[in-house]
Amino acid sequence: MAKSIRSKRKRMLRNIKRERYAKKELEKLKQVVALAEKDKDADMKDLYTVTDPLGSTNKSADEPSGSGSMEVDTKNRDPKTLRDEDGHYPVWMNSRRIKRHKKRLQSMAKKKEKTQKAKKKR
């Protein structure tokens, strides 16, 4: 495929951003190294900051939750068709993949029919 002007532009902007952040990163690393050399006995926690990902809750492993284990309703899926009891495909499966999967199942069914007809004729 040909490279569009848009993709070239995006690549150029990513490179600029990478250079800009590289300078900041280098300064941070120099500060960390200077701090480490100045304080050989310093804890590693002083050298970096830990940030939790968005949406995560801050619960420690020491705190017991309300019940021992959480009961989750899991729907049984047919491994061949990937559908659950209600006939729905998994959430992570996009429409193109569902279409491809259905087409594959149909072709497999046709092959199976052909082989059965061939066996009956013998």
C-alpha positions in Angstrom: 0.0 0.0 0.0 1.1 3.5 -0.7 2.0 5.8 2.2 -0.5 8.6 2.5 0.5 12.2 3.4 -1.5 11.8 6.6 0.5 8.8 7.8 3.8 10.5 6.9 2.7 13.5 8.9 1.7 11.4 11.9 5.1 9.6 11.8 6.9 12.9 11.6 4.9 14.3 14.6 5.6 11.1 16.6 9.3 11.5 16.0 9.2 15.1 17.1 7.3 14.1 20.3 9.8 11.2 20.9 12.7 13.7 20.7 11.0 16.1 23.0 10.3 13.5 25.6 13.8 12.0 25.3 15.2 15.3 26.5 12.9 15.2 29.6 13.7 11.6 30.2 17.5 12.2 30.0 17.1 15.0 32.6 15.1 12.8 34.9 17.7 10.0 34.6 20.5 12.4 35.4 18.7 13.5 38.5 18.1 10.0 39.6 21.8 9.0 39.1 23.0 12.2 40.9 20.6 11.3 43.8 21.8 7.7 43.9 25.5 8.7 43.9 24.9 11.3 46.6 22.9 8.9 48.8 24.3 5.4 48.4 22.2 4.1 51.3 18.9 5.7 50.0 15.9 3.6 49.5 14.8 3.0 46.0 11.4 4.5 46.8 13.1 7.9 47.0 14.3 7.6 43.5 11.1 7.0 41.7 7.3 7.5 42.0 4.8 4.8 41.5 1.5 5.7 39.9 -1.5 3.4 39.8 -3.3 2.9 36.5 -6.6 4.7 36.1 -9.6 2.9 37.3 -7.7 0.8 39.8 -8.8 0.8 43.4 -6.2 1.0 46.1 -6.8 -2.1 48.2 -4.0 -3.9 49.9 -3.8 -7.7 50.0 -3.9 -7.7 53.8 -7.5 -6.4 53.9 -10.0 -9.3 53.6 -12.9 -8.6 51.4 -16.5 -9.1 52.5 -16.7 -12.7 51.3 -13.9 -15.3 50.8 -14.4 -15.5 47.0 -16.6 -13.6 44.6 -19.2 -15.6 42.7 -19.3 -14.7 39.1 -21.9 -15.9 36.6 -20.0 -17.4 33.7 -21.9 -18.3 30.6 -21.1 -21.6 29.1 -19.7 -21.2 25.6 -19.7 -23.8 22.9 -16.0 -24.2 21.9 -16.8 -24.8 18.2 -19.2 -21.9 17.6 -18.0 -19.6 20.5 -21.6 -18.7 21.3 -23.0 -18.7 24.8 -26.3 -20.1 25.9 -28.2 -17.1 24.6 -26.6 -17.3 21.2 -24.4 -14.2 21.6 -20.7 -14.1 20.6 -18.1 -12.8 23.0 -17.8 -9.1 23.6 -14.2 -9.0 22.3 -15.2 -10.5 19.0 -15.8 -7.7 16.4 -18.4 -8.0 13.6 -15.9 -8.8 10.9 -14.5 -11.7 12.9 -18.0 -13.0 13.6 -18.8 -12.9 9.9 -15.6 -14.7 9.1 -16.3 -17.3 11.8 -19.8 -17.9 10.5 -18.6 -18.3 7.0 -15.9 -20.8 8.1 -18.5 -22.8 10.1 -20.8 -22.9 7.0 -18.0 -24.1 4.8 -17.1 -26.8 7.3 -20.7 -28.0 7.4 -20.8 -28.2 3.6 -17.7 -30.3 3.5 -19.2 -32.6 6.1 -22.4 -32.9 4.1 -20.4 -33.7 0.9 -18.4 -36.5 2.7 -21.6 -38.0 4.1 -23.3 -38.0 0.7 -20.2 -39.6 -0.8 -20.3 -42.3 1.9 -24.0 -43.0 1.3 -23.4 -43.4 -2.5 -20.8 -46.2 -1.9 
